[in-house]
Amino acid sequence: MTAWAIGLSGAPPALRTPSVPLTLTVFRGELREELRDRRSRLRDHRGDPLNLIRVMPAKGQDIMATSVFLARLLGPLLLAVGAGILINPKPFHTMAGEVVRSVTLVYLFGLFDFAAGLAIVLTHNVWAANWRVLITLLGWLMLIRGAVRILAPETIMGYAKNLLRNKQIMPIAGVVTGVLGLVLCYFGYVA
């Protein structure tokens, strides 16, 4: 350390500055030569790195990655549930009967449906004429189902009790869920 830095000397060291005065000039859009060369070298599918508007992905450009992620997440889940309903429908029928007899469970399942549906809708609200609309529709249906279960659990309980009396509901639910899971698995993992 210097004597001035620790307080032993009273005068600070002299600061030497250039004798040429500094001036500000207006930038007229002319690039220095090294930036022009760099600009032409770095042009590729991402655009010009000096232009942040082109470097940053536009809204909706990276939605395909979200679609594939959600297809990979939901596809195996729906496929497993659909296969379980078709292979062994009795436990699913028993569980559904127990859920419909409990206001608390109907309400809690409504909260879970609402949260999951809202998460899907917020991250993937794509209305395109392709497979990705299935994820969007699934998100909206979950959101609406959750809201109805939260707002009118007793009404849902009565409706579900009548629905569970139908013996064909479990095979139909298993087939629809399994096919939806297969479609999402195909687009998430194969296509």
C-alpha positions, 0 to 999 in steps of 0.5 A: 500500500502507498503512504497516501492510501493508509493516511500517512501523506496528506496529498493524493498522487497526481492524476495525469490526463491527456492534453487533447480535449474530449468531444462528443460526436453524433453517431450517424449509423456508420459502423467501424470496419471490424463491426462490418466484418463481424456482422457479415461473418455472424449472419446465420439462422439466428439473424444479426447478433447486434440487433437484439430484436432479431436475436431474441425469439419472437412471441410464439416461436418457441411454443413448439418446444412447449408443445413437445414438452407437454405432449411428453408429460401428458401422453404417458400419464394419459396412456397409463390411466387409460390402460389402467381403466381398460385393464382393471376398471373395478378399482377406478369405479370404486375410487370414482364412487368414493370421490363423488361421496365427499364434498372435500375430495370434489373440491380438492380435485377441482383445485388441482384441475383448475391449477393444472388447466390454468398452467397449461392455458397460460403456457400453451394457448395455441389454436392451430389446426394441428395436434397442438390444439389437443393440448390447448383443449385439454387445458381449457377443459381442465380449467373449466372442470376445476372451476365448476368443481370449486363453484358447485361441488354438490351439483357435480356430485349429483351429476357424477353419481348418475353418470357412474350408474352407467356401466359403459362409462368406464370403457368409454373413458378408458378408450378416450383417455388411452387414445389421447395418450397415444396421440400425445406420445406419438407427437411428443416422442416419435414425430 
